[in-house]
Amino acid sequence: MKTVSSAAPMAQPPTMADGGLPSKGVSLPEYVYGRLREDIFDMRLLPGDQITETEVAACFNVSRTPVREALQRLQSDGLMQGYVRGGWEVVPVDFKRFEELYEMRRLIENFAVNKLCAGLAGAGGVDAALIEQQKAIWCVKPALRLSDGRLVATMDEQFHLALVRASGNQEIASAFERLTDRIRIVRRLDFMYGDCVQSTYEEHAAILREIGAHDADAAVRLMTTHIEDGHVDVTQITLHRLHSARLSNGAQRLPYVQVKVMRQA
């Protein structure tokens, strides 16, 4: 979404050139991976939906080999699980797993906030410019705030990633990016179907003010509440709501979601 001073931007999904083909320089496995990943995150492909390599290959006009590579990568991401005879299923929502991921998120972000407060107070080792970039986005008057939930959801991810990156530990930042990928499927729902856009602006601005004041205790308290409130919201999401969200959005069933795969006991 924006350029940062000392960290690579979050990877964007592959795009299509005219005619529905991969853009120049994008491999077929990367193309299929990006398309399927966005279908999952945009709730066109829902938890529990079952597909086959053959149907996906036919839909994207590629062979089964790049499809299989893409699905295996999605399995590594925790988004798909494979069965026999080329059958795959979008991983069902597991709230116990999300609880553990949110606990990990809280630990990482509170570590980052503590380090940022110390670094900005004179200890060094943090990226102050990255924090200033976030202030320019979130510490704005209400009239300048964006209202598009989908866009603000992406900005929200970038805010939290920026704080962790700015703390200076790139190994932790890499781990946090992977965690962000794993919770995105439910995290987006609160922005697209909930009512958290304005509160997100207010809470992010408050966290940034406390970081700027080098008040680690206050910043950690605000961050903890911010994350826990978000967790409460996403744990209320059910498969029924996911399906209802797709129906209310007027989305049609994807052409490659046509079968029920028989699982092997």
N, C-alpha and C positions, 0 to 999 in steps of 0.2 A: 504493500500500500504506500510505503514511503521509504526513502533511502535513509539508512542509519550509518553512523560514522565508523563503527568498528565491528559490525556483525553482518553476516550475509542475510538478506531478506528471506522470509519464509517462502519455500518453494511453492509456485503456483501450478495448478493442474495443467496438463498439456491441452493445447487448443487445437481446433480443427481449421484447416485451410478450406477454401471454397470446394464444394463437392463432398464435404463430410470426411475428408481424408486428413491424416495427421499433418500438422504444420511441418515445414522443412526443419530437419534436424531432430525430430522426435521419433524415437524408435516405436515399432508397433506395440511391444509389451508396455512401454511407457504410456502410449496413447490409450490403450485399452484400460490400463490401470487407472489413469486419470479420469476417464469417462465413467467407469464403474464406481470409483471413489466418490465422485461428485453426485452420482445417482443415489448413493447411500446417504451422503450428508445432506442432500436436498430432499430426502424422504420420497424420492420416486421409487427407490428400491428399499423395502422395509425389512426390519428384523423378522426372520421367519420365512421370507421369500426364498424360493428355491429355483435354481437355474442349472443349465448344463453348459459345458464348454461348447458343444455343437451349436446350440441356439445363440449363444453370445457371438461365436465366430461368424455365424450367418448374418446376424444383425449388423455387425461392424465390418463385414466383408473382408475378414482376415482368416488365416488358418487357425487351427486349434492350439498350435504351439505358443504364439504370443498370448493367447487367451489364458492358457494354463499358467504361464509365467506371471501374468498379471494377477490371477486369482491366488497363486501361491504367495505373492507379495502382500495381497490383502489379508491373507490368512496370517502372515507374520505381523501385520498391523492389528490383528485381533478383530477384524471386521467380517471375515468369511471363514467358513469351515467346510472341508471337503469330505465327500462320501465316495462310494464306489461308482464305477462306470461314468466318470466325468461329472458327477453331480456335486453341486455346491449349495450352501445355504448361508444367507446373511445371519450373522450371529445374533441370537435373541438378546433382548435387553436383560442384563444381569445386574440388579441393583446392589448386590453385595460387592461385585467387582467395581462398580462405580463409587461405592463408599470408600473402598480401599484407594482408588485413584484420587479421589478428592482429599483423602488424608495425606497422601503423598504430595499433592499439589499444595496443600496448606503448609507442609513442612518446608518445601522448596521456596515458596514465595515469602514466607516469614524470614527464612534465612537471608534471602535477597534483600528484603526491606531493612533488616538489621545491618547488613553490610553496606547498603547504600547510605544509610544515616551516618554510619561511622566514616565512610569514605568522603562524603560531602562535608563532613565536619572537620576534615583535615587529614584523615588517615590515608587518603589516596586510594588508587587501585580501582576506581569506578569510572564509568563513562557518563560524565555530567551532561554532555551534549545530548545524549539519548534521552535523559530525563527532561531536558528543556523542550525537546521535540514533543514529548507527551503532554507537557503543560500547554503547549500551543494548541493541542487538539482538544483537551478535556477541560481546561480552565477557561471556559468561554461563557459569554452571556447566554441565557436561555434562547434568545432569538437566533443565535448562531449555531445552535445544536442541530444535528441531523435527526431525522425521525424514521428513516428506513431501517427497520429491524434487522434485515439481512446484512446491510452494510455495517451497522453498528456492532453486530455480532463479530464480524471480521475485525473491526477496529478494537473491540474488547480483547480478542485473542492477542492482537499485536501489542496492546498495552501491557498485558501480563508478561508476554514474551520479552518485551523491551525492558521491563524492570529486572527480570532475571538475567538477561544479557548484560545490562548495564552494571550488574554487580561484579562482573569480571571473571566469573568461573565458567569457561566455555563448555566444560564437560557436563556441568549441571544444566547449562542452557540447552545442550543437545538432548539430555534426558527429558527436560521439560517440554521440548518441542514434541517428542514422541508421546508424552503424556497428553499434551494438548490434542493431538490427533485422535487419541482414544476416547476422549470425553466429548468431542465435537458433536457427535451424533445426537446427544441429548441436550447439550449446552445451547445449540442453536434454537431449539424449540422455545426457550424462554423469551428469546428476542423476537422470533417470528410470530408467536402465538400468545405470548404473555404480555406483561406491561412493565418492562424493566428498563426501557431505554433512558428515560429521564433520571431514574435513580442511579443508573450506571454512570452517567455523567457526574452526578453529585458525589457519588462515592469515590470515583476515580480522582476527582479534583481534591477531595478531602485527604485522600491518601497521599497525593503529591504534595499538598501543603505541609503535611506532617514530615514527609521525607525532607522537604526543603528547609524545615525548621530543625532538622536533625533530632526529632523526637521519636526515637525508635519504639518506645513503649506504646505511644499513641498510634503510630503508623501500623505496628503489628496488630494492635487491638482492632483497628479499622479494617485491615486486610483480612483478619480472621473472621470478623462478622460478615464481610463482603462475600467471602468464599462459602461460609457456612449457610448464609441465606440462599445463595445460588444452589447449593447442594439440596436444601430443603425443597426448592422449587422443582429440580429435575427428578427427585425421587418420587414426585407425584405423577410423573409421566408414565403412562401405561401403553401397552401395545394398541389398545383400543384408541387412545388419543393419537397415536402415530398414524393409524389407519384413517381416523377421522380428519386429521390434518391434511392428508393427501386428498381425501374426498372433497373437503371444503376448499382446497386449492384448485379443484377442477382438473387434477392431473389424471391422465389415462394410464392404464396398465402398460408397462414397458413391453415392447414386442418380444424380448427374450425371456420374459417371465411367463412361461406357458406350461410348465410341468410341475408335477410333484415327484420328487426323487425318493425312491424307496431306499431307506437306510438299511444298512446291513447290521444285524444285531451283534 
